[in-house]
Amino acid sequence: MPLAIQDDYPENLAYCYGCGRLNEHGHHIRSTWDGDEAVAVFTPEPWHIAVPGFVYGGVIASLVDCHSTGTAAAAAYQAAGREPGTDPAFRFVTGSLHVDYLKPTPLGGPLTIRARVKEMKGRKVVVESTVYADGVATAVGNVVAVQMPENFGKS
Amino acid sequence: MPLAIQDDYPENLAYCYGCGRLNEHGHHIRSTWDGDEAVAVFTPEPWHIAVPGFVYGGVIASLVDCHSTGTAAAAAYQAAGREPGTDPAFRFVTGSLHVDYLKPTPLGGPLTIRARVKEMKGRKVVVESTVYADGVATAVGNVVAVQMPENFGKS
């Protein structure tokens, strides 16, 4: 498995329920670069449903959320000409999250989430993420990611 | 515990990961009427975190999602002058979900989510939900809920 953006998050930021590699109960969303997009592949569990056969919208929102903030972090390293994972870490929180559910997302196979940076301005990065099931776009999300203060989450 | 809006969902609609009473792994979000608002109280698990000490935004989005669609269903019964839970069931899916994260939501106690109907038009209900931790609003969500076709989710 190629190194994911989230694999470079420092340890105190690696407990996220959506994408933290150290959260034992979490979704472990992993995002990698693919050309000018970031891509994540996630297979929902059988119980991640809205109604039987279709994926729960809150899980889709979670995929959009973590994949988008991860994409923002990777884009910030790239814009700064820095290697991913180098200190001080770029890490983003979600200022706002918007998801349009285009059609029901079928359960039963992997979902692919593709993200593109739409805008970078100051400490904000706007990321659009599209969720695909079997090649069909079922949801489009937009996240305004805001660079986290360096002391956020540190005790 | 008072009867929740979700307690009246018919069985084939009661497996939602967010609010389905029959989903063994789910969040079991439960919404009740309180005057002209619907209220849900939810205590995140210790692993529902973004960073240690703060609640994960995807869980907050899930709370907004299910509480808002439940509120839409209850409001539709009320507008139709019908008793909640009577057939044919009003049940809503999420057309779009928007969450503004106002500040980090501290982990460690119950969150209260209060929802109001902002607009009802045809098959759409727009619901605003605010998430409170210790009486402080930490997130505001808006959901466009769309009445589900009667055959949705039936095999």
Interface residues (C-beta under 8 A of the other chain):
Chain A: N12 L13 Y15 C16 Y17 G18 N23 E24 H25 G26 H27 E45 W47 H48 I49 A50 V51 P52 G53 F54 Y56 G57 G58 V59 A61 S62 D65 C66 V93 T94 G95 S96 L97 H98 V99 D100 Y101 P104 F152 G153 S155
Chain B: N12 L13 Y15 C16 Y17 G18 N23 E24 H25 G26 H27 E45 W47 H48 I49 A50 V51 P52 G53 F54 Y56 G57 G58 V59 A61 S62 D65 C66 V93 T94 G95 S96 L97 H98 V99 D100 Y101 P104 F152 G153 S155
